[in-house]
Amino acid sequence: MIAEIRGNVYQVLDISFGGMKLSGKFTVAGGLVDAVIQPPGSDERAEVRGRVERVDTELTAVRFSSVTAALAKLIAG
């Protein structure tokens, strides 16, 4: 899966109903992030908002503010 944030695309390393880990460092912990999550080559997508919980050298962890039906479908899929 990929996540588009502020016009940039990041690989989703791990995703659950609580949040996701993304490849790369693009912000600081504590900030809010809006993203569009989409499986590559698919028209399915989910808009999400979350708080950045952790930023390491190679990944960023985001905790979802809420889980929409579209996001739940992508996670369960």
ZASE-872861 format. One record per residue (C-alpha): residue number from 1; residue in three letters; y, x, z. Coordinates in steps of 0.001 Angstrom, whole numbers. Each point is the difference from the previous one (the first is absolute). Layout:
<pts>
num, residuo, v, u, w
NUM, ALA, Y, X, Z
...
</pts>
This chain:
<pts>
num, residuo, v, u, w
1, MET, 0, 0, 0
2, ILE, 3590, 1009, -458
3, ALA, 3204, -920, 1812
4, GLU, 3414, -52, -1630
5, ILE, 2825, 777, 2404
6, ARG, 3614, 440, -1082
7, GLY, -1083, 537, -3596
8, ASN, -2565, 2692, 850
9, VAL, -3786, -404, -112
10, TYR, -2283, 1227, 2786
11, GLN, -3789, -36, 258
12, VAL, -1362, -2221, 2771
13, LEU, -2465, 2180, 1925
14, ASP, -1111, -2709, 2439
15, ILE, 904, -3647, 505
16, SER, -927, -2632, 2591
17, PHE, 1462, -3221, 1352
18, GLY, 2078, 2104, 2420
19, GLY, 1570, 2407, -2454
20, MET, -485, 2783, -2535
21, LYS, 81, 3760, -418
22, LEU, 1738, 1333, -3064
23, SER, -195, 3375, -1675
24, GLY, 3299, 1837, 349
25, LYS, 2980, 187, 2298
26, PHE, 2932, -2184, -984
27, THR, 1826, -1127, 3145
28, VAL, 159, 441, 3766
29, ALA, -1942, -1747, 2756
30, GLY, 1547, -3206, 1299
31, GLY, 1541, -1151, -3267
32, LEU, -777, -3232, -1835
33, VAL, -1651, 147, -3413
34, ASP, -360, -2615, -2726
35, ALA, -2843, 637, -2433
36, VAL, -1953, -1596, -2809
37, ILE, -3730, 724, 206
38, GLN, -2139, -275, -3102
39, PRO, -3437, 1130, -1148
40, PRO, 387, 2202, -3121
41, GLY, -481, -1944, -3211
42, SER, 218, -3375, 1738
43, ASP, 2584, -2776, -86
44, GLU, -670, -815, 3657
45, ARG, 2680, 1229, 2361
46, ALA, 1353, -569, 3471
47, GLU, 3472, 560, 1387
48, VAL, -37, 1399, 3527
49, ARG, 2395, 1127, 2690
50, GLY, -877, 2351, 2785
51, ARG, 1174, 2571, 2515
52, VAL, -725, 3679, -528
53, GLU, -2174, 1072, 2933
54, ARG, -719, 3608, -905
55, VAL, 1075, 2608, -2534
56, ASP, -2075, 3142, -464
57, THR, 234, 2737, -2585
58, GLU, -2247, -1816, -2469
59, LEU, 13, -3674, 1029
60, THR, 2068, -2885, 1287
61, ALA, -1494, -2765, 2188
62, VAL, 1523, -3487, -149
63, ARG, -776, -2945, 2331
64, PHE, 382, -3367, -1743
65, SER, 2488, -2488, 1459
66, SER, -2177, -2883, -1218
67, VAL, -2947, -594, -2298
68, THR, 577, -2400, -2887
69, ALA, -2778, -1809, -1843
70, ALA, 501, 2307, -3017
71, LEU, -317, 3100, 2198
72, ALA, -3093, -1362, 1778
73, LYS, -1618, -619, -3389
74, LEU, 646, 3598, -1100
75, ILE, -1328, 1434, 3271
76, ALA, -3123, -2177, 34
77, GLY, -563, 417, -3734
</pts>
